[in-house]
Amino acid sequence: MSPIDHFAHGGLTPVLAYAMSSLGCMLGLLLSSRARLAEGRESAYWLIGAAVAIGGTGIWTMHFIAMMGFSVAGTVIQYDVPLTAASALLAIVVVGAGLFLAHHGRQRTAFLLSGGVLAGVGVAGMHYLGMAAMRMSAHVSYAPVTVALSVLVAIAAATAALWFAGRVTGALKIGAAALLMGVAVSGMHYTGMLGMSVEPHHTPGPVGGTPGIDFLLPLLVGITVVTVGLLLAVMLSPSERELRHEQEYLTRAAGPHPRDGEGAPDVDYFGTPRG
């Protein structure tokens, strides 16, 4: 019988993990929809916020909450703090890189797929880096086929996320897309966990690191602060409809742009016709 239990707290951790993943993805999609209607530095700020929401809350936090339900009979599990923090940073960076690549490539297939592969491999790397941060009195190994499958699932999930981020608009569509993304992220996590084998040491020794529960309060406080801040940014900014109307107005106001000045009206600095 395997000493591994992925659901030590029953359905609580997978349900909470899925809910947090969907929430983070929904916020990220809202932020990326703003980025599509902005230009320059403002667009970059929205994309950075989307990377934090999807990579930090939607992916890494989901992973960490799910790991709270992971236990191994015969040993305690603790975590290496620097490696755990590095896995969170990696998730945000690779999702951000994928978002910027897909955004600046205008969602062209080559850019979308490149961003999906980059983000997917990075997210899988985040998962296994987070697993490497575990400290226990046991030997851990992985089935290569299952690891490869989890990477493919991560790439598919990341590509779908980038596609949604570049196209989905409206509250209902964004909500539905976020729920699907939550399923994909959770699926990647548990696919990777299925390929894990643990053999406890016959003589348990001291385990270094920090108990996972010690991360929980700072994690929840940090997530709450970041989520509220990003939600306020969305709520206080013009709505997507208002931004589209402003874009259309500016386009109409600019009118046609004659080439090389041919046919341009003869006006002074203030727009008053000369003569």
C-alpha positions in Angstrom: 0.0 0.0 0.0 1.3 3.4 -1.0 2.3 5.7 2.0 1.1 8.7 -0.1 -2.2 10.4 0.6 -3.1 13.3 -1.8 -6.3 14.1 0.1 -5.4 14.1 3.8 -8.1 16.6 4.5 -10.7 15.0 2.2 -12.1 17.2 -0.5 -11.3 20.5 1.3 -7.9 21.2 -0.2 -8.7 20.3 -3.9 -11.9 22.4 -3.7 -10.2 25.4 -2.1 -7.3 25.0 -4.6 -9.6 25.0 -7.6 -11.6 28.0 -6.3 -8.4 30.0 -5.8 -7.1 29.0 -9.2 -10.4 30.1 -10.9 -10.4 33.4 -8.9 -6.8 34.2 -9.9 -7.4 33.3 -13.6 -10.6 35.4 -13.7 -8.8 38.4 -12.3 -5.9 37.8 -14.7 -8.3 37.7 -17.7 -9.9 41.0 -16.5 -6.5 42.6 -16.4 -5.4 41.3 -19.7 -8.6 42.6 -21.3 -7.6 46.1 -20.1 -4.1 45.6 -21.6 -5.6 44.9 -25.1 -7.2 48.4 -25.0 -4.2 50.3 -23.6 -0.9 51.3 -25.2 2.7 51.4 -24.2 3.6 51.5 -20.5 0.0 51.4 -19.4 -0.5 48.1 -21.3 2.6 46.7 -19.8 1.3 47.5 -16.3 -1.9 45.6 -16.9 0.0 42.6 -18.3 2.2 42.6 -15.2 -0.9 42.6 -13.0 -2.3 39.7 -15.1 0.9 37.7 -14.6 0.8 38.2 -10.9 -2.9 37.2 -10.8 -2.6 34.1 -13.0 0.9 33.0 -12.2 0.9 33.9 -8.5 -2.7 33.3 -7.4 -4.2 31.1 -10.1 -1.2 28.7 -10.4 1.3 28.8 -7.5 -1.3 29.4 -4.7 -3.4 26.6 -6.1 -0.3 24.3 -6.0 0.5 25.3 -2.4 -3.0 24.9 -1.1 -3.3 21.4 -2.8 0.0 20.5 -1.2 -1.5 21.1 2.3 -3.6 18.0 1.6 -0.5 15.9 0.7 0.9 13.6 3.4 3.3 10.6 3.6 2.8 8.0 6.3 5.8 7.7 8.6 7.3 11.1 8.1 6.6 14.8 8.5 6.8 17.1 5.5 8.5 20.5 5.7 9.5 23.0 3.1 12.7 24.8 2.1 11.7 28.5 2.2 14.0 29.9 -0.5 13.1 27.2 -3.0 9.4 27.6 -2.3 9.6 31.4 -2.8 11.7 30.7 -6.0 8.9 28.5 -7.4 6.3 31.3 -6.8 8.6 33.8 -8.6 9.1 31.4 -11.5 5.4 31.0 -12.0 4.8 34.7 -12.2 7.8 35.3 -14.5 7.0 32.6 -17.1 3.3 33.5 -17.2 4.3 37.1 -17.7 6.7 36.2 -20.5 4.0 34.2 -22.2 1.5 37.0 -21.9 3.9 39.7 -23.3 4.8 37.4 -26.2 1.2 36.6 -27.1 0.1 40.2 -26.6 2.9 41.8 -28.7 2.5 39.1 -31.4 -1.2 40.1 -31.7 -2.2 36.6 -30.9 -0.7 35.3 -34.2 -0.4 31.5 -34.1 3.4 31.4 -33.9 3.6 33.8 -31.0 0.7 32.2 -29.2 2.2 28.7 -29.4 5.7 30.0 -28.5 4.2 31.8 -25.5 2.2 28.7 -24.5 5.3 26.4 -24.7 7.4 28.9 -22.7 4.8 29.4 -20.0 3.8 25.7 -19.9 7.3 24.4 -19.5 7.9 27.1 -16.9 4.7 26.2 -15.0 5.7 22.6 -15.0 9.2 23.7 -13.7 7.4 25.6 -10.9 5.5 22.5 -9.9 8.6 20.3 -9.7 10.7 23.0 -8.1 8.0 23.3 -5.4 8.1 19.5 -5.0 11.9 19.7 -4.7 11.4 22.2 -1.9 9.7 19.4 0.2 11.8 18.0 3.1 10.9 14.6 4.4 12.6 11.4 5.7 12.0 9.5 2.5 13.3 8.9 -1.0 11.2 10.5 -3.8 11.1 9.5 -7.4 9.0 10.2 -10.5 7.7 8.2 -13.4 9.2 9.7 -16.6 6.1 9.1 -18.7 3.8 10.8 -16.2 6.2 13.7 -15.8 6.2 14.2 -19.6 2.4 14.0 -19.6 2.2 16.7 -16.9 4.4 18.9 -19.0 2.2 18.5 -22.1 -0.9 19.2 -19.9 0.9 22.4 -18.6 1.7 23.5 -22.2 -1.9 22.9 -23.3 -3.3 24.8 -20.3 -0.9 27.7 -20.7 -1.7 28.0 -24.4 -5.4 28.0 -23.7 -4.9 30.6 -21.0 -3.0 32.9 -23.4 -5.7 32.4 -26.1 -8.4 33.3 -23.6 -6.3 36.3 -22.4 -6.1 37.7 -25.9 -9.8 37.2 -27.0 -12.3 36.7 -24.2 -14.4 39.7 -23.2 -17.5 40.2 -21.0 -18.1 39.1 -17.5 -19.9 35.8 -18.4 -17.3 34.7 -20.9 -14.4 35.6 -18.6 -16.1 33.7 -15.7 -16.6 30.6 -17.9 -13.0 30.8 -19.2 -11.7 31.1 -15.7 -13.6 28.0 -14.5 -12.1 26.1 -17.4 -8.6 27.4 -16.7 -9.0 26.3 -13.0 -9.8 22.8 -14.2 -6.7 22.8 -16.5 -4.4 24.1 -13.7 -5.7 21.5 -11.2 -5.4 18.8 -13.8 -1.8 19.6 -14.4 -1.0 19.6 -10.7 -2.6 16.2 -9.9 -1.3 14.6 -13.1 2.2 15.5 -11.9 1.5 14.2 -8.5 0.3 10.8 -9.8 3.8 10.1 -11.2 5.4 10.6 -7.8 6.6 7.6 -5.7 7.8 7.9 -2.1 9.7 5.3 -0.1 10.1 6.3 3.6 13.4 5.7 5.2 13.5 2.6 7.6 15.0 4.8 10.3 13.4 8.3 10.1 15.9 11.1 10.7 15.6 14.8 11.4 13.7 16.8 8.8 14.9 20.4 8.1 12.8 23.2 6.6 9.6 24.9 7.8 6.2 23.4 8.3 3.8 24.2 5.5 1.2 25.6 7.9 3.7 28.4 8.8 3.3 29.6 5.2 -0.4 29.7 5.3 -1.2 32.9 7.3 1.4 35.1 5.4 0.2 33.5 2.2 -3.4 34.3 2.8 -2.7 37.8 4.0 -0.4 38.5 1.0 -3.0 37.0 -1.5 -5.8 39.1 0.0 -3.8 42.3 -0.2 -2.7 41.7 -3.8 -6.1 40.5 -4.9 -7.9 43.5 -3.4 -5.3 45.9 -4.9 -5.8 44.4 -8.4 -9.5 44.4 -8.1 -9.5 48.0 -7.0 -7.3 48.8 -10.0 -9.9 47.2 -12.3 -12.9 48.8 -10.6 -11.4 52.3 -10.5 -10.3 52.2 -14.1 -12.6 52.9 -17.0 -14.7 49.9 -18.1 -13.8 47.9 -21.2 -16.9 49.4 -23.0 -15.8 52.9 -22.0 -12.3 52.3 -23.3 -13.6 50.9 -26.6 -15.9 54.0 -27.1 -12.9 56.3 -26.3 -10.8 54.4 -28.9 -13.5 54.7 -31.5 -14.0 58.4 -30.8 -10.3 59.1 -31.1 -10.2 57.2 -34.4 -13.1 59.1 -35.8 -11.7 62.4 -34.6 -8.3 61.8 -36.2 -9.9 61.2 -39.6 -8.0 60.1 -42.7 -4.2 60.8 -42.7 -3.2 62.1 -46.2 0.1 60.8 -47.5 3.0 63.2 -47.8 0.7 66.1 -47.0 -1.3 65.8 -50.2 -4.9 67.0 -49.7 -4.2 68.1 -46.1 -6.3 71.1 -45.0 -4.4 74.4 -44.7 -4.9 75.2 -41.0 -2.9 77.0 -38.3 -1.7 75.5 -34.9 -5.2 75.7 -33.4 -7.0 74.0 -36.3 -8.4 77.3 -37.8 -8.5 77.3 -41.6 -6.0 79.9 -43.1 -7.3 82.3 -45.6 
